[in-house]
Amino acid sequence: MIERELKLLIDAQAIKRVQIHYAVMSQGYMVIADGKALETGKRETRQFKTLDAAAKLLFKLGVADFAVKLRTT
């Protein structure tokens, strides 16, 4: 899902869980909302270099409560 779709779902209160995962392969972070990764306009997974950058986007979209997952095992 792209940022615009995520914003619409958040406004409709249709999102139950938002997480920021550390992506080992890219050495960055990605936003996961209800099991779906945030994507770019080209439908590639959107990557963030820092945890702060991912959190800043979530705050901008109106999400103040999210989990951070640094390890997937």
N, CA and C atoms as an extended XYZ file, in Angstrom:
219
Properties=species:S:1:pos:R:3:atomname:S:1:resname:S:1:resid:I:1 pbc="F F F"
N         0.837       -1.173        0.000 N   MET     1
C         0.000        0.000        0.000 CA  MET     1
C         0.884        1.239        0.000 C   MET     1
N         0.442        2.267       -0.683 N   ILE     2
C         1.221        3.495       -0.741 CA  ILE     2
C         0.773        4.444        0.376 C   ILE     2
N         1.525        5.512        0.562 N   GLU     3
C         1.277        6.442        1.670 CA  GLU     3
C        -0.143        7.002        1.652 C   GLU     3
N        -0.643        7.350        0.490 N   ARG     4
C        -1.996        7.914        0.384 CA  ARG     4
C        -3.049        6.913        0.849 C   ARG     4
N        -2.891        5.634        0.458 N   GLU     5
C        -3.830        4.592        0.884 CA  GLU     5
C        -3.771        4.391        2.395 C   GLU     5
N        -2.558        4.400        2.939 N   LEU     6
C        -2.386        4.239        4.380 CA  LEU     6
C        -3.074        5.379        5.129 C   LEU     6
N        -2.928        6.597        4.654 N   LYS     7
C        -3.555        7.756        5.292 CA  LYS     7
C        -5.074        7.616        5.293 C   LYS     7
N        -5.651        7.176        4.179 N   LEU     8
C        -7.104        6.978        4.102 CA  LEU     8
C        -7.573        5.927        5.102 C   LEU     8
N        -6.833        4.836        5.209 N   LEU     9
C        -7.193        3.781        6.164 CA  LEU     9
C        -7.055        4.239        7.606 C   LEU     9
N        -6.033        5.029        7.878 N   ILE    10
C        -5.844        5.559        9.235 CA  ILE    10
C        -6.988        6.511        9.586 C   ILE    10
N        -7.349        7.380        8.651 N   ASP    11
C        -8.447        8.316        8.888 CA  ASP    11
C        -9.770        7.597        9.121 C   ASP    11
N        -9.951        6.450        8.465 N   ALA    12
C       -11.168        5.659        8.627 CA  ALA    12
C       -11.082        4.717        9.833 C   ALA    12
N        -9.985        4.777       10.552 N   GLN    13
C        -9.714        3.932       11.714 CA  GLN    13
C        -9.804        2.445       11.359 C   GLN    13
N        -9.314        2.096       10.161 N   ALA    14
C        -9.363        0.721        9.689 CA  ALA    14
C        -8.052       -0.034        9.929 C   ALA    14
N        -7.026        0.652       10.414 N   ILE    15
C        -5.735        0.024       10.687 CA  ILE    15
C        -5.684       -0.380       12.155 C   ILE    15
N        -5.368       -1.651       12.405 N   LYS    16
C        -5.319       -2.140       13.779 CA  LYS    16
C        -3.918       -2.111       14.375 C   LYS    16
N        -2.895       -2.406       13.538 N   ARG    17
C        -1.539       -2.493       14.071 CA  ARG    17
C        -0.531       -1.922       13.080 C   ARG    17
N         0.359       -1.090       13.576 N   VAL    18
C         1.426       -0.516       12.759 CA  VAL    18
C         2.750       -0.857       13.431 C   VAL    18
N         3.694       -1.345       12.619 N   GLN    19
C         5.008       -1.709       13.125 CA  GLN    19
C         6.085       -1.127       12.221 C   GLN    19
N         7.239       -0.899       12.799 N   ILE    20
C         8.425       -0.563       12.021 CA  ILE    20
C         9.369       -1.736       12.191 C   ILE    20
N         9.740       -2.355       11.069 N   HIS    21
C        10.642       -3.505       11.087 CA  HIS    21
C        12.013       -3.091       10.593 C   HIS    21
N        13.029       -3.674       11.194 N   TYR    22
C        14.385       -3.488       10.690 CA  TYR    22
C        14.594       -4.476        9.548 C   TYR    22
N        14.978       -3.976        8.396 N   ALA    23
C        15.205       -4.819        7.223 CA  ALA    23
C        16.700       -5.109        7.113 C   ALA    23
N        17.100       -6.311        7.463 N   VAL    24
C        18.508       -6.686        7.524 CA  VAL    24
C        19.181       -6.569        6.154 C   VAL    24
N        18.518       -7.012        5.114 N   MET    25
C        19.124       -7.021        3.778 CA  MET    25
C        19.442       -5.619        3.276 C   MET    25
N        18.593       -4.662        3.585 N   SER    26
C        18.823       -3.294        3.110 CA  SER    26
C        19.448       -2.411        4.182 C   SER    26
N        19.595       -2.947        5.375 N   GLN    27
C        20.117       -2.201        6.516 CA  GLN    27
C        19.350       -0.898        6.715 C   GLN    27
N        18.043       -1.019        6.709 N   GLY    28
C        17.173        0.126        6.927 CA  GLY    28
C        15.887       -0.340        7.587 C   GLY    28
N        14.884        0.496        7.566 N   TYR    29
C        13.621        0.211        8.236 CA  TYR    29
C        12.477        0.281        7.240 C   TYR    29
N        11.409       -0.477        7.521 N   MET    30
C        10.210       -0.407        6.701 CA  MET    30
C         8.989       -0.380        7.605 C   MET    30
N         7.935        0.260        7.121 N   VAL    31
C         6.690        0.392        7.872 CA  VAL    31
C         5.741       -0.717        7.430 C   VAL    31
N         5.181       -1.431        8.406 N   ILE    32
C         4.227       -2.502        8.152 CA  ILE    32
C         2.913       -2.131        8.833 C   ILE    32
N         1.833       -2.084        8.065 N   ALA    33
C         0.508       -1.774        8.616 CA  ALA    33
C        -0.408       -2.960        8.355 C   ALA    33
N        -0.887       -3.583        9.419 N   ASP    34
C        -1.741       -4.769        9.330 CA  ASP    34
C        -1.163       -5.823        8.389 C   ASP    34
N         0.142       -6.040        8.465 N   GLY    35
C         0.792       -7.078        7.696 CA  GLY    35
C         1.213       -6.686        6.292 C   GLY    35
N         0.908       -5.469        5.866 N   LYS    36
C         1.275       -5.020        4.516 CA  LYS    36
C         2.332       -3.928        4.611 C   LYS    36
N         3.353       -4.047        3.783 N   ALA    37
C         4.444       -3.074        3.789 CA  ALA    37
C         4.035       -1.792        3.063 C   ALA    37
N         4.535       -0.667        3.565 N   LEU    38
C         4.350        0.613        2.887 CA  LEU    38
C         5.209        0.588        1.633 C   LEU    38
N         4.641        1.036        0.507 N   GLU    39
C         5.335        0.957       -0.771 CA  GLU    39
C         5.499        2.329       -1.401 C   GLU    39
N         6.410        2.385       -2.364 N   THR    40
C         6.594        3.600       -3.153 CA  THR    40
C         5.542        3.602       -4.266 C   THR    40
N         5.521        4.665       -5.045 N   GLY    41
C         4.601        4.742       -6.169 CA  GLY    41
C         4.848        3.670       -7.213 C   GLY    41
N         6.073        3.127       -7.243 N   LYS    42
C         6.431        2.060       -8.189 CA  LYS    42
C         6.155        0.677       -7.603 C   LYS    42
N         5.476        0.634       -6.466 N   ARG    43
C         5.111       -0.599       -5.767 CA  ARG    43
C         6.313       -1.381       -5.252 C   ARG    43
N         7.388       -0.670       -4.920 N   GLU    44
C         8.533       -1.277       -4.248 CA  GLU    44
C         8.422       -0.936       -2.777 C   GLU    44
N         8.921       -1.803       -1.911 N   THR    45
C         8.866       -1.541       -0.470 CA  THR    45
C         9.617       -0.260       -0.155 C   THR    45
N         8.960        0.633        0.564 N   ARG    46
C         9.593        1.900        0.923 CA  ARG    46
C        10.567        1.668        2.074 C   ARG    46
N        11.788        2.132        1.908 N   GLN    47
C        12.843        1.939        2.891 CA  GLN    47
C        13.185        3.263        3.562 C   GLN    47
N        13.500        3.203        4.839 N   PHE    48
C        13.929        4.367        5.597 CA  PHE    48
C        15.311        4.079        6.161 C   PHE    48
N        16.215        5.031        6.056 N   LYS    49
C        17.578        4.821        6.552 CA  LYS    49
C        17.641        4.821        8.065 C   LYS    49
N        16.760        5.595        8.712 N   THR    50
C        16.788        5.672       10.177 CA  THR    50
C        15.411        5.388       10.753 C   THR    50
N        15.403        4.949       11.988 N   LEU    51
C        14.163        4.730       12.709 CA  LEU    51
C        13.405        6.051       12.870 C   LEU    51
N        14.146        7.138       13.089 N   ASP    52
C        13.532        8.453       13.229 CA  ASP    52
C        12.765        8.868       11.984 C   ASP    52
N        13.305        8.563       10.816 N   ALA    53
C        12.641        8.932        9.560 CA  ALA    53
C        11.316        8.189        9.409 C   ALA    53
N        11.295        6.909        9.752 N   ALA    54
C        10.066        6.122        9.676 CA  ALA    54
C         9.040        6.639       10.695 C   ALA    54
N         9.497        6.922       11.915 N   ALA    55
C         8.601        7.429       12.957 CA  ALA    55
C         8.039        8.799       12.574 C   ALA    55
N         8.862        9.631       11.970 N   LYS    56
C         8.415       10.966       11.553 CA  LYS    56
C         7.273       10.862       10.544 C   LYS    56
N         7.380        9.933        9.604 N   LEU    57
C         6.303        9.740        8.636 CA  LEU    57
C         5.026        9.278        9.326 C   LEU    57
N         5.158        8.343       10.263 N   LEU    58
C         3.970        7.856       10.967 CA  LEU    58
C         3.305        8.969       11.768 C   LEU    58
N         4.087        9.813       12.430 N   PHE    59
C         3.508       10.937       13.161 CA  PHE    59
C         2.795       11.885       12.210 C   PHE    59
N         3.381       12.097       11.025 N   LYS    60
C         2.770       12.977       10.020 CA  LYS    60
C         1.424       12.420        9.556 C   LYS    60
N         1.329       11.093        9.482 N   LEU    61
C         0.086       10.454        9.056 CA  LEU    61
C        -0.941       10.339       10.181 C   LEU    61
N        -0.524       10.662       11.401 N   GLY    62
C        -1.456       10.617       12.526 CA  GLY    62
C        -1.354        9.379       13.388 C   GLY    62
N        -0.282        8.619       13.234 N   VAL    63
C        -0.070        7.409       14.043 CA  VAL    63
C         0.882        7.758       15.175 C   VAL    63
N         0.397        7.619       16.413 N   ALA    64
C         1.245        7.904       17.563 CA  ALA    64
C         1.597        6.623       18.323 C   ALA    64
N         0.911        5.531       18.014 N   ASP    65
C         1.122        4.274       18.718 CA  ASP    65
C         1.547        3.205       17.707 C   ASP    65
N         2.798        2.795       17.785 N   PHE    66
C         3.302        1.770       16.881 CA  PHE    66
C         4.387        0.974       17.603 C   PHE    66
N         4.664       -0.208       17.068 N   ALA    67
C         5.689       -1.088       17.640 CA  ALA    67
C         6.921       -1.071       16.754 C   ALA    67
N         8.067       -1.321       17.368 N   VAL    68
C         9.319       -1.414       16.632 CA  VAL    68
C         9.844       -2.830       16.793 C   VAL    68
N        10.113       -3.477       15.663 N   LYS    69
C        10.616       -4.842       15.672 CA  LYS    69
C        11.997       -4.837       15.046 C   LYS    69
N        13.015       -5.062       15.875 N   LEU    70
C        14.392       -5.019       15.388 CA  LEU    70
C        14.889       -6.390       14.924 C   LEU    70
N        14.214       -7.426       15.330 N   ARG    71
C        14.617       -8.775       14.956 CA  ARG    71
C        13.362       -9.555       14.598 C   ARG    71
N        13.414      -10.315       13.525 N   THR    72
C        12.226      -11.036       13.064 CA  THR    72
C        12.181      -12.482       13.519 C   THR    72
N        13.182      -12.955       14.245 N   THR    73
C        13.169      -14.357       14.694 CA  THR    73
C        12.504      -14.508       16.013 C   THR    73
